[in-house]
């Protein structure tokens, strides 16, 4: 087993994060990894927003505004405080391009793979990472507030920072539970 495979087998999400966030050099290296995602026809169908400091409060206001199902002040406050769970939030945006041979779904998957590469690079640099979506990822209000163009979508809110305390290990399924040979 190589070090890379061992690293992947030990990948995990960390929801309890605090400052410091990744420094500029580490962040740029992680974002450079995103460009190594599979990308049929080299369309670069992604872009990223990095949100820190007071920007997280503005993002929280967008989350609250885009939370139509929030029926109580507590639910609105929870939405407003969500981006404060980490010192940095990276928004992964799928930005598909019109192409005769590359369907939109492949481009969205490419953007998601790029987010995964960022996540792995940040974890390799010693930071905790939590990939979140939820209702804000699909809210037209959030999309407009973040400047998404027609046809763009959010594939991730990647929360990152220094791990406060590691969460317990999550049980993983055995390979035989989700893989079969075809034809059988």
N, CA, C and O of each residue as an XYZ file, in Angstrom:
736
protein
N       0.846     -1.189      0.000
C       0.000      0.000      0.000
C       0.880      1.237      0.000
O       1.816      1.322      0.794
N       0.606      2.180     -0.858
C       1.405      3.400     -0.904
C       0.941      4.396      0.155
O      -0.134      4.251      0.737
N       1.766      5.400      0.389
C       1.395      6.446      1.341
C       0.130      7.166      0.905
O      -0.688      7.544      1.744
N      -0.041      7.360     -0.391
C      -1.233      8.042     -0.902
C      -2.480      7.229     -0.586
O      -3.472      7.772     -0.102
N      -2.432      5.932     -0.860
C      -3.584      5.079     -0.579
C      -3.884      5.059      0.909
O      -5.047      5.141      1.306
N      -2.874      4.954      1.720
C      -3.063      4.959      3.177
C      -3.692      6.274      3.630
O      -4.577      6.282      4.486
N      -3.237      7.375      3.058
C      -3.805      8.688      3.376
C      -5.290      8.726      3.019
O      -6.107      9.192      3.813
N      -5.643      8.237      1.823
C      -7.043      8.224      1.403
C      -7.904      7.358      2.316
O      -9.039      7.714      2.634
N      -7.366      6.238      2.728
C      -8.124      5.352      3.618
C      -8.338      5.972      5.000
O      -9.223      5.542      5.740
N      -7.553      6.956      5.343
C      -7.697      7.616      6.644
C      -8.338      9.003      6.547
O      -8.420      9.717      7.547
N      -8.789      9.386      5.356
C      -9.442     10.683      5.182
C     -10.702     10.749      6.043
O     -11.416      9.757      6.192
N     -10.964     11.911      6.600
C     -12.161     12.080      7.426
C     -12.556     13.552      7.461
O     -11.750     14.435      7.169
N     -13.793     13.793      7.817
C     -14.304     15.155      7.945
C     -14.196     15.586      9.396
O     -14.354     14.779     10.312
N     -13.927     16.862      9.593
C     -13.799     17.410     10.942
C     -14.721     18.617     11.102
O     -14.457     19.674     10.529
N     -15.794     18.472     11.869
C     -16.742     19.575     12.009
C     -16.344     20.642     13.029
O     -16.883     21.748     12.983
N     -15.435     20.355     13.934
C     -15.066     21.307     14.989
C     -13.746     21.987     14.628
O     -12.663     21.429     14.803
N     -13.877     23.223     14.113
C     -12.724     23.935     13.565
C     -12.579     25.317     14.187
O     -13.558     25.943     14.593
N     -11.345     25.770     14.252
C     -11.052     27.095     14.797
C      -9.890     27.707     14.017
O      -9.293     27.049     13.165
N      -9.574     28.961     14.311
C      -8.405     29.613     13.717
C      -7.150     28.949     14.273
O      -7.156     28.464     15.405
N      -6.101     28.923     13.507
C      -5.944     29.594     12.220
C      -6.474     28.766     11.059
O      -6.552     27.538     11.108
N      -6.835     29.501     10.014
C      -7.184     28.894      8.733
C      -5.885     28.668      7.965
O      -4.824     29.117      8.398
N      -5.961     27.985      6.843
C      -4.757     27.831      6.026
C      -4.170     29.188      5.633
O      -4.901     30.127      5.320
N      -2.843     29.272      5.655
C      -2.179     30.500      5.215
C      -2.265     30.591      3.688
O      -2.670     29.634      3.029
N      -1.887     31.732      3.138
C      -2.039     31.980      1.702
C      -1.300     30.950      0.849
O      -1.842     30.481     -0.152
N      -0.080     30.593      1.225
C       0.694     29.621      0.449
C      -0.006     28.261      0.442
O      -0.147     27.637     -0.610
N      -0.443     27.805      1.617
C      -1.124     26.510      1.712
C      -2.418     26.528      0.915
O      -2.735     25.572      0.208
N      -3.163     27.621      1.033
C      -4.422     27.746      0.301
C      -4.174     27.709     -1.210
O      -4.880     27.005     -1.933
N      -3.194     28.448     -1.685
C      -2.903     28.466     -3.123
C      -2.478     27.089     -3.623
O      -2.856     26.688     -4.724
N      -1.708     26.372     -2.838
C      -1.298     25.012     -3.236
C      -2.517     24.096     -3.312
O      -2.643     23.301     -4.244
N      -3.422     24.208     -2.322
C      -4.634     23.379     -2.327
C      -5.514     23.717     -3.527
O      -6.044     22.821     -4.184
N      -5.669     25.010     -3.812
C      -6.475     25.415     -4.960
C      -5.821     24.984     -6.276
O      -6.521     24.678     -7.242
N      -4.497     24.959     -6.320
C      -3.806     24.461     -7.516
C      -4.112     22.978     -7.721
O      -4.182     22.513     -8.859
N      -4.293     22.241     -6.639
C      -4.650     20.818     -6.749
C      -5.998     20.647     -7.439
O      -6.211     19.673     -8.161
N      -6.906     21.594     -7.217
C      -8.237     21.507     -7.837
C      -8.125     21.443     -9.357
O      -8.923     20.771    -10.010
N      -7.161     22.120     -9.910
C      -6.993     22.139    -11.364
C      -6.470     20.815    -11.910
O      -6.352     20.651    -13.125
N      -6.158     19.873    -11.029
C      -5.704     18.552    -11.464
C      -6.865     17.556    -11.544
O      -6.657     16.385    -11.861
N      -8.074     18.015    -11.260
C      -9.249     17.135    -11.345
C      -9.481     16.717    -12.790
O      -9.143     17.460    -13.712
N     -10.056     15.532    -12.998
C     -10.399     15.136    -14.356
C     -11.248     16.218    -15.023
O     -12.187     16.740    -14.422
N     -10.912     16.543    -16.254
C     -11.541     17.680    -16.914
C     -11.589     17.421    -18.418
O     -10.709     17.854    -19.162
N     -12.619     16.715    -18.851
C     -12.795     16.361    -20.252
C     -12.828     17.640    -21.095
O     -13.624     18.540    -20.829
N     -11.983     17.715    -22.085
C     -11.866     18.834    -23.033
C     -11.254     20.091    -22.412
O     -11.307     21.167    -23.008
N     -10.680     19.957    -21.230
C     -10.006     21.075    -20.561
C     -10.877     22.335    -20.490
O     -10.425     23.432    -20.817
N     -12.106     22.162    -20.067
C     -13.059     23.268    -19.995
C     -12.920     24.109    -18.726
O     -13.410     25.237    -18.672
N     -12.263     23.571    -17.721
C     -12.121     24.269    -16.434
C     -13.495     24.733    -15.934
O     -13.716     25.925    -15.722
N     -14.417     23.775    -15.747
C     -15.802     24.141    -15.412
C     -16.028     24.381    -13.908
O     -16.966     23.844    -13.319
N     -15.170     25.178    -13.312
C     -15.274     25.423    -11.878
C     -14.720     26.798    -11.557
O     -13.992     27.407    -12.341
N     -15.085     27.252    -10.398
C     -14.452     28.423     -9.803
C     -14.699     28.359     -8.306
O     -15.549     27.598     -7.842
N     -13.966     29.146     -7.564
C     -14.009     29.072     -6.101
C     -14.065     30.464     -5.504
O     -13.467     31.404     -6.028
N     -14.781     30.585     -4.412
C     -14.804     31.806     -3.614
C     -14.207     31.460     -2.256
O     -14.581     30.452     -1.656
N     -13.285     32.278     -1.765
C     -12.697     32.082     -0.444
C     -13.286     33.153      0.465
O     -13.192     34.348      0.184
N     -13.893     32.703      1.557
C     -14.588     33.617      2.463
C     -13.981     33.484      3.849
O     -13.929     32.396      4.424
N     -13.517     34.630      4.381
C     -12.907     34.674      5.713
C     -13.409     35.912      6.447
O     -14.114     36.737      5.866
N     -13.050     36.043      7.717
C     -13.329     37.240      8.490
C     -14.785     37.641      8.446
O     -15.673     36.803      8.603
N     -15.036     38.938      8.231
C     -16.399     39.459      8.200
C     -17.204     38.920      7.027
O     -18.434     38.962      7.048
N     -16.530     38.421      6.019
C     -17.230     37.805      4.903
C     -18.091     36.639      5.351
O     -19.125     36.359      4.745
N     -17.666     35.952      6.418
C     -18.457     34.836      6.944
C     -19.785     35.336      7.520
O     -20.800     34.646      7.424
N     -19.781     36.543      8.123
C     -21.034     37.116      8.622
C     -21.970     37.447      7.461
O     -23.173     37.197      7.536
N     -21.414     38.010      6.391
C     -22.222     38.313      5.205
C     -22.781     37.032      4.597
O     -23.926     37.002      4.146
N     -21.975     35.975      4.586
C     -22.453     34.681      4.091
C     -23.571     34.159      4.986
O     -24.556     33.610      4.491
N     -23.428     34.324      6.286
C     -24.480     33.920      7.213
C     -25.779     34.671      6.973
O     -26.860     34.088      7.054
N     -25.679     35.961      6.677
C     -26.876     36.741      6.354
C     -27.539     36.200      5.092
O     -28.765     36.126      5.013
N     -26.725     35.823      4.103
C     -27.269     35.211      2.882
C     -27.953     33.883      3.198
O     -29.040     33.604      2.691
N     -27.316     33.068      4.033
C     -27.919     31.789      4.417
C     -29.272     32.017      5.064
O     -30.233     31.315      4.748
N     -29.365     32.987      5.964
C     -30.627     33.270      6.645
C     -31.668     33.778      5.648
O     -32.827     33.366      5.695
N     -31.261     34.665      4.753
C     -32.193     35.206      3.755
C     -32.683     34.114      2.808
O     -33.816     34.165      2.329
N     -31.831     33.132      2.542
C     -32.185     32.058      1.622
C     -32.761     30.838      2.297
O     -32.750     29.742      1.738
N     -33.266     31.029      3.502
C     -33.766     29.914      4.320
C     -35.286     30.011      4.446
O     -35.784     30.342      5.522
N     -36.036     29.732      3.374
C     -37.486     29.924      3.411
C     -38.212     28.997      4.381
O     -39.317     29.311      4.824
N     -37.606     27.863      4.716
C     -38.262     26.917      5.616
C     -38.051     27.239      7.090
O     -38.634     26.589      7.958
N     -37.223     28.236      7.374
C     -36.972     28.585      8.775
C     -38.232     29.232      9.344
O     -38.643     30.314      8.924
N     -38.820     28.552     10.292
C     -40.073     29.046     10.851
C     -39.894     29.716     12.204
O     -40.828     30.332     12.718
N     -38.710     29.604     12.784
C     -38.485     30.201     14.096
C     -37.242     31.089     14.062
O     -36.365     30.908     13.218
N     -37.175     32.036     14.971
C     -35.962     32.853     15.059
C     -34.713     32.003     15.322
O     -33.626     32.335     14.848
N     -34.864     30.919     16.068
C     -33.719     30.050     16.361
C     -33.181     29.399     15.089
O     -31.968     29.256     14.935
N     -34.076     29.002     14.173
C     -33.635     28.392     12.919
C     -32.914     29.417     12.034
O     -31.925     29.098     11.374
N     -33.425     30.646     12.033
C     -32.756     31.699     11.267
C     -31.379     32.002     11.852
O     -30.414     32.202     11.114
N     -31.295     32.035     13.179
C     -30.008     32.303     13.835
C     -29.010     31.178     13.555
O     -27.820     31.426     13.362
N     -29.506     29.942     13.537
C     -28.629     28.805     13.219
C     -28.070     28.946     11.799
O     -26.881     28.720     11.573
N     -28.931     29.320     10.840
C     -28.482     29.523      9.464
C     -27.476     30.670      9.408
O     -26.466     30.579      8.711
N     -27.751     31.742     10.138
C     -26.873     32.920     10.133
C     -25.499     32.584     10.726
O     -24.486     33.116     10.272
N     -25.456     31.719     11.720
C     -24.196     31.381     12.393
C     -23.425     30.247     11.723
O     -22.272     30.000     12.076
N     -24.032     29.560     10.775
C     -23.382     28.393     10.159
C     -21.983     28.693      9.624
O     -21.073     27.906      9.886
N     -21.759     29.785      8.891
C     -20.415     30.022      8.362
C     -19.371     30.352      9.431
O     -18.175     30.392      9.142
N     -19.820     30.587     10.651
C     -18.878     30.913     11.723
C     -18.293     29.661     12.370
O     -17.505     29.754     13.311
N     -18.679     28.490     11.864
C     -18.166     27.232     12.413
C     -16.720     26.968     12.027
O     -16.106     26.026     12.528
N     -16.172     27.790     11.141
C     -14.776     27.633     10.716
C     -14.234     29.009     10.346
O     -15.003     29.903      9.991
N     -12.931     29.184     10.425
C     -12.364     30.488     10.076
C     -12.315     30.769      8.572
O     -12.084     31.905      8.159
N     -12.531     29.741      7.759
C     -12.513     29.921      6.305
C     -13.547     28.997      5.682
O     -13.685     27.838      6.072
N     -14.273     29.537      4.700
C     -15.209     28.746      3.913
C     -14.835     28.936      2.449
O     -14.733     30.061      1.959
N     -14.633     27.825      1.766
C     -14.346     27.855      0.336
C     -15.600     27.364     -0.375
O     -16.062     26.249     -0.132
N     -16.142     28.190     -1.244
C     -17.337     27.818     -1.994
C     -16.887     27.250     -3.334
O     -16.255     27.940     -4.134
N     -17.221     25.986     -3.566
C     -16.925     25.340     -4.839
C     -18.098     25.529     -5.779
O     -19.220     25.136     -5.459
N     -17.856     26.122     -6.923
C     -18.911     26.444     -7.880
C     -18.660     25.707     -9.186
O     -17.590     25.822     -9.784
N     -19.665     24.947     -9.623
C     -19.614     24.337    -10.955
C     -20.042     25.399    -11.961
O     -21.092     26.027    -11.818
N     -19.220     25.584    -12.965
C     -19.458     26.620    -13.976
C     -19.375     25.981    -15.360
O     -18.409     26.185    -16.095
N     -20.417     25.193    -15.709
C     -20.371     24.446    -16.971
C     -20.309     25.349    -18.198
O     -20.867     26.445    -18.227
N     -19.611     24.845    -19.203
C     -19.471     25.532    -20.484
C     -20.228     24.724    -21.543
O     -20.307     23.499    -21.452
N     -20.763     25.388    -22.509
C     -21.432     24.702    -23.624
C     -20.370     23.957    -24.432
O     -19.374     24.541    -24.859
N     -20.604     22.647    -24.634
C     -19.653     21.856    -25.409
C     -20.395     20.670    -26.029
O     -21.180     20.014    -25.344
N     -20.160     20.385    -27.307
C     -20.907     19.314    -27.974
C     -20.586     17.902    -27.470
O     -21.395     16.989    -27.635
N     -19.418     17.719    -26.862
C     -19.035     16.368    -26.437
C     -18.947     16.194    -24.929
O     -18.716     15.083    -24.452
N     -19.127     17.269    -24.172
C     -18.986     17.164    -22.713
C     -20.281     17.625    -22.055
O     -20.528     18.826    -21.944
N     -21.112     16.673    -21.618
C     -22.371     17.060    -21.003
C     -22.161     17.800    -19.673
O     -21.135     17.654    -19.009
N     -23.157     18.585    -19.320
C     -23.085     19.378    -18.092
C     -22.781     18.508    -16.873
O     -21.990     18.904    -16.017
N     -23.391     17.341    -16.783
C     -23.189     16.492    -15.609
C     -21.712     16.129    -15.432
O     -21.231     16.063    -14.301
N     -20.990     15.894    -16.519
C     -19.552     15.598    -16.417
C     -18.792     16.797    -15.873
O     -17.829     16.641    -15.122
N     -19.219     17.980    -16.247
C     -18.546     19.185    -15.785
C     -18.815     19.439    -14.307
O     -17.927     19.890    -13.583
N     -20.028     19.155    -13.858
C     -20.346     19.296    -12.433
C     -19.530     18.286    -11.623
O     -19.025     18.606    -10.547
N     -19.408     17.070    -12.149
C     -18.594     16.068    -11.458
C     -17.132     16.490    -11.413
O     -16.449     16.228    -10.423
N     -16.643     17.132    -12.453
C     -15.278     17.634    -12.465
C     -15.084     18.684    -11.370
O     -14.076     18.679    -10.664
N     -16.055     19.577    -11.237
C     -15.979     20.601    -10.184
C     -15.977     19.947     -8.799
O     -15.231     20.364     -7.914
N     -16.805     18.931     -8.617
C     -16.847     18.228     -7.334
C     -15.530     17.504     -7.060
O     -15.056     17.480     -5.924
N     -14.944     16.920     -8.092
C     -13.644     16.269     -7.914
C     -12.594     17.295     -7.498
O     -11.743     17.005     -6.659
N     -12.648     18.493     -8.079
C     -11.729     19.556     -7.693
C     -11.871     19.925     -6.223
O     -10.873     20.138     -5.535
N     -13.107     20.002     -5.741
C     -13.341     20.281     -4.320
C     -12.729     19.174     -3.466
O     -12.122     19.444     -2.430
N     -12.890     17.953     -3.899
C     -12.321     16.832     -3.159
C     -10.799     16.929     -3.104
O     -10.195     16.634     -2.073
N     -10.184     17.338     -4.198
C      -8.725     17.499     -4.211
C      -8.288     18.611     -3.255
O      -7.275     18.478     -2.569
N      -9.054     19.711     -3.209
C      -8.754     20.783     -2.249
C      -8.840     20.239     -0.833
O      -7.960     20.474     -0.005
N      -9.910     19.513     -0.571
C     -10.122     18.930      0.760
C      -8.939     18.045      1.159
O      -8.431     18.150      2.275
N      -8.511     17.191      0.263
C      -7.401     16.291      0.562
C      -6.097     17.057      0.771
O      -5.325     16.736      1.674
N      -5.852     18.058     -0.054
C      -4.622     18.846      0.085
C      -4.598     19.587      1.423
O      -3.559     19.650      2.079
N      -5.734     20.145      1.825
C      -5.778     20.856      3.108
C      -5.594     19.900      4.279
O      -4.907     20.221      5.249
N      -6.206     18.732      4.186
C      -6.017     17.756      5.254
C      -4.562     17.299      5.292
O      -4.000     17.122      6.373
N      -3.950     17.109      4.137
C      -2.545     16.719      4.085
C      -1.655     17.793      4.708
O      -0.602     17.476      5.262
N      -2.067     19.059      4.622
C      -1.298     20.169      5.208
C      -1.571     20.323      6.706
O      -1.017     21.213      7.351
N      -2.422     19.458      7.255
C      -2.664     19.474      8.694
C      -3.917     20.204      9.142
O      -4.125     20.400     10.339
N      -4.765     20.613      8.183
C      -5.990     21.321      8.538
C      -7.179     20.380      8.546
O      -7.178     19.350      7.873
N      -8.183     20.741      9.309
C      -9.439     20.013      9.295
C     -10.327     20.584      8.205
O     -10.250     21.767      7.873
N     -11.171     19.722      7.654
C     -12.044     20.135      6.563
C     -13.390     19.449      6.722
O     -13.462     18.286      7.121
N     -14.452     20.174      6.408
C     -15.808     19.623      6.410
C     -16.529     20.111      5.163
O     -16.675     21.316      4.958
N     -16.976     19.185      4.333
C     -17.710     19.505      3.110
C     -19.178     19.557      3.473
O     -19.740     18.577      3.962
N     -19.802     20.702      3.233
C     -21.222     20.861      3.534
C     -21.943     21.397      2.303
O     -21.354     22.072      1.459
N     -23.227     21.080      2.226
C     -24.094     21.689      1.223
C     -25.350     22.160      1.949
O     -25.350     23.245      2.531
N     -26.411     21.374      1.926
C     -27.648     21.767      2.576
C     -28.418     22.778      1.749
O     -28.028     23.113      0.631
N     -29.517     23.259      2.314
C     -30.423     24.173      1.611
C     -29.721     25.400      1.027
O     -30.075     25.813     -0.077
N     -28.739     26.008      1.716
C     -28.101     27.196      1.131
C     -27.446     26.936     -0.234
O     -27.368     27.843     -1.062
N     -26.982     25.720     -0.468
C     -26.321     25.413     -1.741
C     -27.284     25.476     -2.919
O     -26.859     25.619     -4.066
N     -28.578     25.370     -2.637
C     -29.577     25.323     -3.706
C     -30.471     26.561     -3.728
O     -31.394     26.646     -4.538
N     -30.203     27.510     -2.851
C     -31.038     28.696     -2.733
C     -30.719     29.735     -3.806
O     -29.568     30.153     -3.931
N     -31.718     30.158     -4.580
C     -31.487     31.219     -5.570
C     -31.007     32.525     -4.914
O     -30.256     33.284     -5.526
N     -31.430     32.781     -3.696
C     -31.000     33.990     -2.985
C     -29.501     33.923     -2.691
O     -28.782     34.907     -2.869
N     -29.040     32.762     -2.241
C     -27.612     32.572     -1.968
C     -26.829     32.649     -3.274
O     -25.778     33.287     -3.327
N     -27.328     32.008     -4.321
C     -26.653     32.052     -5.625
C     -26.483     33.492     -6.098
O     -25.396     33.894     -6.512
N     -27.559     34.260     -6.035
C     -27.496     35.649     -6.478
C     -26.530     36.449     -5.613
O     -25.723     37.221     -6.131
N     -26.610     36.267     -4.301
C     -25.745     37.006     -3.389
C     -24.271     36.703     -3.583
O     -23.423     37.566     -3.360
N     -23.961     35.478     -3.998
C     -22.565     35.091     -4.231
C     -22.117     35.375     -5.666
O     -20.968     35.117     -6.024
N     -23.021     35.901     -6.476
C     -22.644     36.283     -7.831
C     -22.593     35.149     -8.831
O     -21.889     35.248     -9.835
N     -23.332     34.060     -8.578
C     -23.346     32.967     -9.538
C     -24.070     33.410    -10.802
O     -25.049     34.154    -10.742
N     -23.587     32.951    -11.928
C     -24.211     33.227    -13.221
C     -25.272     32.178    -13.498
O     -25.331     31.145    -12.831
N     -26.099     32.449    -14.475
C     -27.098     31.482    -14.926
C     -26.386     30.184    -15.303
O     -25.388     30.205    -16.024
N     -26.895     29.071    -14.822
C     -26.304     27.774    -15.140
C     -25.234     27.310    -14.163
O     -24.845     26.143    -14.194
N     -24.750     28.194    -13.296
C     -23.768     27.780    -12.288
C     -24.488     27.189    -11.082
O     -25.657     27.487    -10.834
N     -23.775     26.349    -10.339
C     -24.332     25.752     -9.127
C     -23.242     25.600     -8.078
O     -22.052     25.555     -8.391
N     -23.673     25.522     -6.838
C     -22.739     25.316     -5.731
C     -22.615     23.822     -5.497
O     -23.616     23.135     -5.291
N     -21.384     23.315     -5.528
C     -21.159     21.900     -5.243
C     -20.692     21.690     -3.815
O     -20.785     20.576     -3.300
N     -20.185     22.746     -3.151
C     -19.715     22.568     -1.785
C     -19.486     23.898     -1.091
O     -19.094     24.893     -1.701
N     -19.743     23.875      0.198
C     -19.208     24.867      1.122
C     -18.158     24.085      1.901
O     -18.497     23.253      2.743
N     -16.902     24.347      1.624
C     -15.810     23.614      2.256
C     -15.316     24.432      3.441
O     -14.625     25.437      3.273
N     -15.678     23.990      4.633
C     -15.265     24.656      5.866
C     -13.876     24.148      6.228
O     -13.634     22.941      6.192
N     -12.960     25.049      6.576
C     -11.619     24.608      6.925
C     -11.005     25.470      8.021
O     -11.331     26.648      8.170
N     -10.126     24.862      8.770
C      -9.410     25.526      9.847
C      -8.630     24.492     10.634
O      -8.382     23.380     10.169
N      -8.254     24.886     11.829
C      -7.509     24.003     12.714
C      -8.491     23.178     13.534
O      -9.466     23.710     14.065
N      -8.235     21.895     13.635
C      -9.134     20.998     14.356
C      -9.104     21.322     15.847
O      -8.035     21.404     16.453
N     -10.292     21.505     16.434
C     -10.403     21.732     17.881
C     -10.251     20.409     18.611
O      -9.428     20.271     19.517
N     -11.056     19.441     18.203
C     -10.966     18.094     18.758
C     -11.495     17.134     17.711
O     -12.540     17.366     17.103
N     -10.759     16.055     17.509
C     -11.154     15.114     16.469
C     -12.407     14.375     16.880
O     -12.584     14.001     18.040
N     -13.276     14.172     15.896
C     -14.505     13.428     16.157
C     -14.192     11.932     16.126
O     -13.176     11.527     15.562
N     -15.039     11.122     16.714
C     -14.809      9.674     16.676
C     -14.812      9.148     15.244
O     -15.464      9.712     14.366
N     -14.088      8.081     15.024
C     -14.023      7.471     13.697
C     -15.404      7.012     13.256
O     -16.192      6.499     14.050
N     -15.675      7.205     11.980
C     -16.939      6.774     11.393
C     -16.740      5.382     10.834
O     -15.769      5.142     10.116
N     -17.642      4.451     11.149
C     -17.485      3.111     10.573
C     -17.633      3.156      9.052
O     -18.515      3.831      8.521
N     -16.776      2.446      8.379
C     -16.802      2.398      6.917
C     -17.286      1.027      6.469
O     -16.983      0.023      7.114
N     -18.037      0.973      5.368
C     -18.530     -0.322      4.893
C     -17.407     -1.154      4.293
O     -16.391     -0.630      3.835
N     -17.614     -2.434      4.308
C     -16.693     -3.344      3.635
C     -16.910     -3.205      2.122
O     -18.031     -2.960      1.678
N     -15.866     -3.358      1.352
C     -15.937     -3.212     -0.099
C     -17.023     -4.118     -0.680
O     -17.744     -3.703     -1.587
N     -17.151     -5.327     -0.181
C     -18.139     -6.278     -0.708
C     -19.578     -5.783     -0.533
O     -20.487     -6.289     -1.192
N     -19.791     -4.808      0.339
C     -21.139     -4.280      0.563
C     -21.592     -3.351     -0.565
O     -22.792     -3.132     -0.727
N     -20.664     -2.805     -1.342
C     -21.072     -1.864     -2.381
C     -20.440     -2.139     -3.742
O     -20.548     -1.316     -4.651
N     -19.783     -3.284     -3.890
C     -19.163     -3.635     -5.163
C     -19.570     -5.041     -5.550
O     -19.596     -5.949     -4.719
N     -19.886     -5.207     -6.812
C     -20.129     -6.552     -7.338
C     -19.512     -6.643     -8.728
O     -19.271     -5.621     -9.371
N     -19.265     -7.829     -9.177
C     -18.715     -8.061    -10.515
C     -19.862     -8.173    -11.506
O     -20.904     -8.760    -11.215
N     -19.646     -7.593    -12.690
C     -20.654     -7.710    -13.738
C     -19.987     -8.182    -15.013
O     -18.909     -7.675    -15.321
N     -20.516     -9.078    -15.754
C     -21.681     -9.867    -15.343
C     -21.309    -10.861    -14.243
O     -20.197    -11.386    -14.195
N     -22.264    -11.093    -13.382
C     -22.025    -11.919    -12.198
C     -22.031    -13.351    -12.513
O     -21.844    -14.180    -11.623
